[in-house]
Amino acid sequence: MLEPFGVTDSEETLYRALLTAGDATPAALAESVGQSPTLTGRRLRALEAKGLVVRTRGRSVRFRAAPPDLAIEVLAVEEQQRIERARAAAAEFAALRPGGARSRGVPLMVVRGPEANTRRYLQAQLAAREEVLILDKPPYLADGVEPQYDLQLELMARGVTYRTVYDSRSLEEPGQFERVERLARAGERARVVDGVPLKMLITDRSSGLLPLGARDPREGDPREGGPREGGPRESVALEPSPLLDGLLALFESLWARGTPLWSSPREAGLDTVGRRMLGYAIAGCTDAAIARRTGLSKRTVERRMRALMDALGARTRFQAGLQASRRGLAE
């Protein structure tokens, strides 16, 4: 478990033994874990250098495990500092390229291969400091494997803003609406549009990734770079350029045209079911589809939707979405 901090399995075994024993001499510790005294002494010194064990005062040399919550937190902070120093060095390395860090000579690069694409999409999000913009559309995985959104949830918790424009068809995919709702609760701002033209991910308005038409129909999700067993075979990575500026303009145009997907839970008279019904309606779901998703009867859905549309002064679902947005019911 401590391997990310450079602790070997044998060293971790010693640390666990000391946590149980309280303190021990190197000889006693070597015997208890079945390691040679020479190797045990070497590994104890390595643990001491990492702050995981300390020597106790006394007539004989004894070691004691440092408190895990403090010692491991220090290791985590030091690791984060190393990562930040490496990121800071990126500008120095980039300056070695012809034309400097922001060379406009080659504003795009083709990334080939599922594994390379998956790494590139994850790296793009990890590099985000302020905002990630996503255009999302089908197709998704044909085998039902659920994309993992843990990274997005973690980054949003750190303060990175995610804005996503979903194609209305994407919310008809099994389980997709629930995943989108989960992201919204965590802070994602989502809108829906009919006919999103392409998949796209842009970070901090300075770099972009476009999955090309994959030969494999299981194209995957733009946040993950594709399904776990594959991914888009090719993507285009974009640097600051007129092409990236054009894609940013496309995103903002679709965002302005899109209907906010979620109603605000603070609105009086709109309970959780009503909020979800409004979201489904904005996404273009029929009354029958809403009934299946909410567990209500079709007649109950029709009655509640009619009451909701009357309250909003809307004749169509689309008008209901617009009215909800104008009145602050949708975010």
C-alpha positions as CSV (number, residue, x, y, z in Angstrom):
1,M,0.0,0.0,0.0
2,L,2.9,2.3,0.6
3,E,4.6,1.6,-2.8
4,P,3.7,5.0,-4.2
5,F,6.0,6.5,-1.6
6,G,9.0,4.3,-2.5
7,V,8.4,1.8,0.3
8,T,9.1,-1.8,-0.7
9,D,6.9,-4.7,0.4
10,S,9.7,-5.9,2.7
11,E,9.9,-2.5,4.3
12,E,6.2,-2.3,4.7
13,T,6.2,-5.7,6.4
14,L,8.6,-4.3,9.0
15,Y,6.5,-1.2,9.5
16,R,3.4,-3.3,10.1
17,A,5.2,-5.5,12.6
18,L,6.4,-2.5,14.5
19,L,2.9,-1.0,14.6
20,T,1.8,-4.3,16.2
21,A,4.8,-4.7,18.6
22,G,5.0,-1.1,19.8
23,D,8.9,-1.2,19.7
24,A,11.5,-3.9,19.1
25,T,15.2,-4.5,18.6
26,P,16.4,-5.1,15.1
27,A,17.2,-8.7,16.0
28,A,13.8,-9.4,17.5
29,L,12.1,-7.8,14.6
30,A,14.1,-9.8,12.1
31,E,13.1,-13.0,13.8
32,S,9.5,-12.1,14.0
33,V,9.2,-11.4,10.2
34,G,11.6,-14.0,9.0
35,Q,14.2,-11.7,7.5
36,S,17.9,-11.7,7.9
37,P,19.4,-9.3,10.5
38,T,21.5,-7.6,7.9
39,L,18.6,-6.9,5.6
40,T,16.4,-5.9,8.5
41,G,18.9,-3.3,9.6
42,R,19.1,-1.9,6.1
43,R,15.4,-1.7,5.7
44,L,14.9,-0.1,9.1
45,R,17.4,2.6,8.1
46,A,15.4,3.1,4.9
47,L,12.2,3.4,6.9
48,E,13.9,5.8,9.3
49,A,15.0,8.0,6.4
50,K,11.3,8.2,5.2
51,G,10.1,9.1,8.7
52,L,8.1,5.9,9.2
53,V,10.2,4.6,12.2
54,V,12.2,6.3,14.9
55,R,14.9,5.0,17.3
56,T,14.0,4.9,20.9
57,R,16.4,5.9,23.7
58,G,17.8,3.1,25.8
59,R,20.8,0.8,26.5
60,S,20.0,-1.2,23.3
61,V,18.9,0.0,19.9
62,R,15.2,-0.3,19.5
63,F,12.8,1.0,16.8
64,R,9.2,2.2,17.1
65,A,6.7,2.9,14.3
66,A,5.8,6.6,13.7
67,P,2.1,7.3,13.9
68,P,0.6,6.4,10.5
69,D,-1.7,9.3,10.2
70,L,1.2,11.8,10.6
71,A,4.0,9.9,8.9
72,I,2.0,9.0,5.8
73,E,0.6,12.5,5.5
74,V,4.2,13.9,5.4
75,L,5.1,11.4,2.7
76,A,2.0,12.4,0.7
77,V,2.9,16.1,1.0
78,E,6.5,15.5,0.0
79,E,5.3,13.4,-3.0
80,Q,2.9,16.2,-4.0
81,Q,5.8,18.7,-3.8
82,R,7.9,16.5,-6.1
83,I,5.0,16.4,-8.6
84,E,4.6,20.2,-8.5
85,R,8.4,20.7,-9.1
86,A,8.1,18.3,-12.1
87,R,5.2,20.3,-13.5
88,A,7.1,23.5,-13.0
89,A,10.0,22.0,-15.0
90,A,7.6,21.5,-18.0
91,A,8.0,25.1,-19.0
92,E,11.8,24.7,-19.1
93,F,11.5,21.6,-21.2
94,A,9.0,23.2,-23.5
95,A,11.3,26.1,-24.1
96,L,13.8,23.6,-25.7
97,R,11.3,23.0,-28.6
98,P,11.6,25.0,-31.8
99,G,9.6,28.2,-31.3
100,G,9.4,27.8,-27.6
101,A,6.7,26.6,-25.2
102,R,3.8,27.9,-27.4
103,S,5.0,27.1,-30.8
104,R,2.4,27.8,-33.4
105,G,4.3,25.9,-36.1
106,V,2.6,22.6,-35.2
107,P,-0.7,23.4,-33.4
108,L,-1.9,19.8,-33.5
109,M,-0.6,16.2,-33.1
110,V,-2.3,12.9,-33.8
111,V,-2.3,10.5,-30.9
112,R,-2.4,6.9,-32.0
113,G,-3.4,3.7,-30.1
114,P,-5.9,3.0,-27.4
115,E,-3.4,3.1,-24.5
116,A,-1.8,6.3,-25.7
117,N,-5.2,7.9,-26.0
118,T,-6.3,6.8,-22.6
119,R,-3.1,8.2,-21.0
120,R,-3.5,11.5,-23.0
121,Y,-7.1,12.1,-21.9
122,L,-6.3,11.4,-18.3
123,Q,-3.2,13.6,-18.4
124,A,-5.2,16.5,-20.0
125,Q,-7.6,16.5,-17.1
126,L,-4.9,16.1,-14.5
127,A,-3.2,19.2,-15.9
128,A,-6.4,21.3,-15.6
129,R,-6.2,24.1,-13.1
130,E,-9.4,26.0,-13.7
131,E,-11.9,24.6,-16.2
132,V,-12.7,21.6,-18.4
133,L,-15.1,21.9,-21.3
134,I,-16.7,18.7,-22.7
135,L,-18.9,18.0,-25.7
136,D,-20.5,14.6,-25.1
137,K,-22.5,12.4,-27.6
138,P,-23.0,8.7,-28.3
139,P,-21.9,6.1,-29.1
140,Y,-20.8,4.7,-25.8
141,L,-19.7,1.2,-24.8
142,A,-21.5,-1.6,-26.5
143,D,-20.7,-4.1,-23.7
144,G,-22.3,-2.1,-20.9
145,V,-19.0,-1.3,-19.1
146,E,-19.7,1.8,-17.0
147,P,-17.1,4.6,-17.6
148,Q,-15.3,5.7,-14.4
149,Y,-15.8,9.3,-13.4
150,D,-13.7,9.2,-10.2
151,L,-11.1,11.5,-11.6
152,Q,-13.6,14.2,-12.6
153,L,-15.2,14.0,-9.1
154,E,-11.8,14.4,-7.5
155,L,-10.9,17.4,-9.7
156,M,-14.2,19.1,-9.1
157,A,-13.6,18.6,-5.3
158,R,-10.3,20.5,-5.8
159,G,-12.1,23.4,-7.5
160,V,-11.8,22.6,-11.2
161,T,-15.0,23.6,-13.0
162,Y,-16.6,21.2,-15.5
163,R,-19.0,22.4,-18.1
164,T,-20.5,19.7,-20.3
165,V,-22.9,19.9,-23.3
166,Y,-24.7,16.6,-23.7
167,D,-26.4,15.4,-26.9
168,S,-30.0,14.6,-26.0
169,R,-29.5,11.1,-27.3
170,S,-26.7,10.4,-24.8
171,L,-29.2,10.6,-21.9
172,E,-31.2,7.8,-23.4
173,E,-28.3,5.4,-22.9
174,P,-28.8,2.9,-20.0
175,G,-27.5,4.3,-16.7
176,Q,-26.2,7.5,-18.3
177,F,-28.8,9.8,-16.8
178,E,-28.0,8.5,-13.3
179,R,-24.3,9.1,-13.9
180,V,-24.9,12.6,-15.2
181,E,-27.1,13.3,-12.2
182,R,-24.3,12.1,-9.9
183,L,-21.8,14.5,-11.6
184,A,-24.3,17.4,-11.3
185,R,-24.7,16.8,-7.5
186,A,-20.9,17.0,-7.3
187,G,-20.8,20.3,-9.2
188,E,-20.8,19.7,-12.9
189,R,-22.7,22.3,-14.9
190,A,-24.6,20.5,-17.6
191,R,-26.8,21.5,-20.6
192,V,-28.4,19.5,-23.3
193,V,-28.6,20.1,-27.1
194,D,-30.1,18.2,-30.0
195,G,-27.3,17.2,-32.4
196,V,-24.0,17.8,-30.7
197,P,-21.6,17.5,-33.7
198,L,-18.6,15.9,-32.2
199,K,-16.9,14.7,-29.0
200,M,-14.4,17.1,-27.5
201,L,-12.4,17.9,-24.3
202,I,-10.7,21.3,-23.7
203,T,-8.7,22.1,-20.6
204,D,-8.1,25.7,-19.4
205,R,-9.0,27.0,-22.9
206,S,-5.4,26.2,-23.9
207,S,-5.4,22.6,-25.1
208,G,-7.9,20.3,-26.6
209,L,-8.5,16.6,-27.6
210,L,-10.8,15.3,-30.3
211,P,-11.4,11.6,-30.7
212,L,-11.5,10.8,-34.4
213,G,-13.9,8.4,-36.0
214,A,-12.9,5.1,-34.5
215,R,-13.0,1.9,-36.5
216,D,-14.3,0.3,-33.3
217,P,-17.9,1.5,-32.7
218,R,-17.3,1.4,-29.0
219,E,-15.9,4.9,-29.1
220,G,-15.9,5.5,-25.4
221,D,-16.3,8.5,-23.2
222,P,-14.4,11.7,-23.8
223,R,-13.4,11.9,-20.1
224,E,-11.8,8.4,-20.1
225,G,-10.3,8.2,-23.6
226,G,-12.4,5.2,-24.3
227,P,-13.5,1.8,-22.8
228,R,-11.1,0.1,-20.4
229,E,-10.3,-2.6,-23.0
230,G,-9.8,-0.2,-25.8
231,G,-10.5,3.4,-26.7
232,P,-10.4,5.6,-29.8
233,R,-7.6,4.5,-32.1
234,E,-6.7,8.1,-32.9
235,S,-7.3,11.5,-31.4
236,V,-6.1,15.0,-32.3
237,A,-4.3,16.9,-29.6
238,L,-4.6,20.7,-30.1
239,E,-2.4,23.5,-28.8
240,P,-3.3,27.3,-28.9
241,S,-4.2,28.0,-32.5
242,P,-7.0,29.4,-34.6
243,L,-8.4,25.9,-34.8
244,L,-8.7,25.6,-31.0
245,D,-10.2,29.1,-30.9
246,G,-12.8,27.9,-33.4
247,L,-13.7,24.9,-31.2
248,L,-14.0,27.1,-28.2
249,A,-16.4,29.3,-30.1
250,L,-18.4,26.2,-31.1
251,F,-18.6,25.1,-27.4
252,E,-19.8,28.5,-26.2
253,S,-22.3,28.6,-29.0
254,L,-23.7,25.2,-28.1
255,W,-23.6,26.1,-24.4
256,A,-25.6,29.3,-25.0
257,R,-28.1,27.4,-27.1
258,G,-28.4,24.5,-24.7
259,T,-31.1,24.0,-22.1
260,P,-29.9,23.7,-18.5
261,L,-30.4,20.1,-17.5
262,W,-31.1,20.4,-13.8
263,S,-33.7,22.2,-11.8
264,S,-32.7,23.8,-8.5
265,P,-33.7,21.8,-5.4
266,R,-34.2,25.0,-3.4
267,E,-37.2,26.0,-5.5
268,A,-40.3,25.8,-3.3
269,G,-42.9,23.2,-4.4
270,L,-40.4,21.2,-6.6
271,D,-39.5,18.0,-4.8
272,T,-36.8,15.5,-5.8
273,V,-39.1,13.6,-8.1
274,G,-40.3,16.8,-9.7
275,R,-36.7,17.9,-10.2
276,R,-35.8,14.6,-11.9
277,M,-39.0,14.7,-14.0
278,L,-38.1,18.2,-15.3
279,G,-34.6,17.0,-16.1
280,Y,-35.9,14.0,-18.0
281,A,-38.4,16.2,-19.9
282,I,-35.7,18.7,-20.8
283,A,-33.6,15.8,-22.1
284,G,-36.5,14.8,-24.4
285,C,-37.7,11.7,-22.6
286,T,-41.3,10.6,-23.3
287,D,-43.8,10.2,-20.5
288,A,-43.5,6.5,-20.8
289,A,-39.7,6.7,-20.4
290,I,-40.0,9.0,-17.4
291,A,-42.4,6.6,-15.8
292,R,-40.0,3.7,-16.2
293,R,-37.1,5.8,-14.8
294,T,-39.0,7.2,-11.8
295,G,-41.1,4.2,-11.0
296,L,-44.3,6.2,-11.3
297,S,-47.3,5.2,-13.4
298,K,-47.6,6.8,-16.8
299,R,-50.9,8.5,-15.8
300,T,-49.2,10.0,-12.7
301,V,-46.3,11.3,-14.9
302,E,-48.8,12.8,-17.4
303,R,-50.6,14.5,-14.5
304,R,-47.5,15.9,-12.9
305,M,-46.0,17.0,-16.1
306,R,-49.2,18.8,-17.1
307,A,-49.2,20.6,-13.7
308,L,-45.6,21.5,-14.1
309,M,-46.0,22.9,-17.6
310,D,-49.1,24.8,-16.5
311,A,-47.2,26.3,-13.7
312,L,-44.4,27.4,-16.1
313,G,-46.9,28.6,-18.7
314,A,-45.4,26.2,-21.3
315,R,-47.2,24.4,-24.1
316,T,-44.2,22.1,-25.0
317,R,-41.4,20.4,-23.1
318,F,-38.9,22.7,-24.8
319,Q,-40.8,25.7,-23.6
320,A,-40.8,24.3,-20.1
321,G,-37.1,24.0,-20.2
322,L,-36.7,27.6,-21.4
323,Q,-39.1,28.9,-18.7
324,A,-37.4,26.9,-16.0
325,S,-34.1,28.4,-17.1
326,R,-35.5,32.0,-17.1
327,R,-37.0,31.6,-13.7
328,G,-33.9,30.1,-12.1
329,L,-35.4,26.7,-11.7
330,A,-32.7,25.2,-13.9
331,E,-29.0,25.7,-13.5
